[in-house]
Amino acid sequence: MSAPWEDAKHLQRPLSDDMIVVVEKPAGPEAQAKSRMEEGGYTAVGALKKDDQGIWRGKATKDGKEVSVSLDYQGNVVAN
């Protein structure tokens, strides 16, 4: 159901402060990729970029060594 604003605006009612709930913005895709890599045991994950095939690629540290790391669309984390 819809109506022109001029006809519907009188129905608008402001909410009282106790009815308003502020929620956190969900993590974006880059933050999710970083988190998944960290779950895989990588630290200092950074320089993340998504390639044209949908694979997240970046740099990270694992076992004290800097490595190139990737995360595919299925959630697989791989050091390259």
Stockholm file with secondary structure:
# STOCKHOLM 1.0

chainA/1-80         MSAPWEDAKHLQRPLSDDMIVVVEKPAGPEAQAKSRMEEGGYTAVGALKKDDQGIWRGKATKDGKEVSVSLDYQGNVVAN
#=GR chainA/1-80 SS CCCCHHHHGGGCCCCCGGGCCCCCCCCCHHHHHHHHHHHTTCEEEEEEEECTTSCEEEEEEETTEEEEEEECTTCCEEEC
#=GC SS_cons        CCCCHHHHGGGCCCCCGGGCCCCCCCCCHHHHHHHHHHHTTCEEEEEEEECTTSCEEEEEEETTEEEEEEECTTCCEEEC
//
